[in-house]
Amino acid sequence: MIAPSHAPVVETEDLILRGYREEDFEAFAGFGASERAKFVGGPQDRWGSWRSFMAGIGHWTLRGYGMWMVEHRATGKVAGRVGMIFNDGWDEPELGWHIYDGFEGKGYAYQATIAARRYSARHFGLDRVISYIDPENTRSVALAERLDASFERAGEVLGHPCQVWRHPSAEAQ
Amino acid sequence: MSLTLNIPRLETDRLILRGPDARDFEPIANFYADESRSWGFGGPMRRDEAWRWLATSIGHWALHGYGFFTMELKDSGTACGLTGLWNPEGWPEPELGWVVFEGFEGKGLAREGAERARLWAYTDLGLETLTSNIKPGNHRSVALAERMGARFERSYENVHLGEDHLYRHPAPADLGLNSDNDGSPEAYA
């Protein structure tokens, strides 16, 4: 049996959104272990990151969509992850973004998220999606605003309180 | 190259061993909800944790080239358990595991599936040894491991599960499997 497990390639000016490679793991685990992962269920140890990495791949098989690895075109380095998350326990599919150390403040999160949002609307039928955001994560709140998303309600995911932001339609963009 | 899935489909007299997919979520969630059945297999788990476990087990195939098969009854297509190889980061070495879902025990299905998976590991993957990690007190699993010829080797500290007992399976040659000229073991025809 051969099942499609990897993400389609989506290119932007500076970034390549693509499927997972084994060599991506070190950057992935580095982010998972960092204090910055506290807004996305972390920090977690290397073993926990290995399981999350595998789950990120399996998500594509179970749902037909998921989070892409974001490769920085100029250096070939992994700059983060972006895409759709719909784990069991989520209210609906969520657009998420994780930017790794050294790649913040350059507009990459915006560039990657716009591309993922548009692709997901066109190809996965996921439009006007939500993002769960911890209100203390001021950088993510600022990005959501820049993406023209709007605060919808206070919610929770797996028992963690967070805000639900709603994105505008990306079909026509 | 991005990672892809290439999961074989294996057969025994009564079982199909196939790659895990979304159909398996309900039986796996039910299995993990039941502590008395799942405590030796990383459980119990909430439903959302079981979903993540299923996604993880699919990703395991992509990263390692092996993982857990879903065991399906040939005659009804019903998923009746899991068997295969597990070796996430932090594990001592690849292990052969098995579970049978509620209502399917006592029929020899775990042994039938696990022996097929072991044969596949030795003949198709070319592994030269295999272990099974069994939580102390999981007497059913110990009994099956011993019926399959595995023997207790040592106790170790599992990164997720705490104290764990490592059983060593017979090597390919002990099972009458031979190495051919290119070095990979092959079953006697």
Interface residues (C-beta under 8 A of the other chain):
Chain A: M1 I2 A3 P4 S5 H6 A7 R18 G19 Y20 R21 E22 R46 W47 S49 W50 R51 F53 M54 A55 G56 I57 G58 H59 T61 L62 N87 D88 G89 L158
Chain B: M1 S2 L3 T4 L5 N6 I7 P8 R9 R18 G19 D21 A22 F25 R47 D48 A50 W51 R52 L54 A55 T56 S57 I58 G59 H60 A62 L63 P88 E89 G90 V159 H160
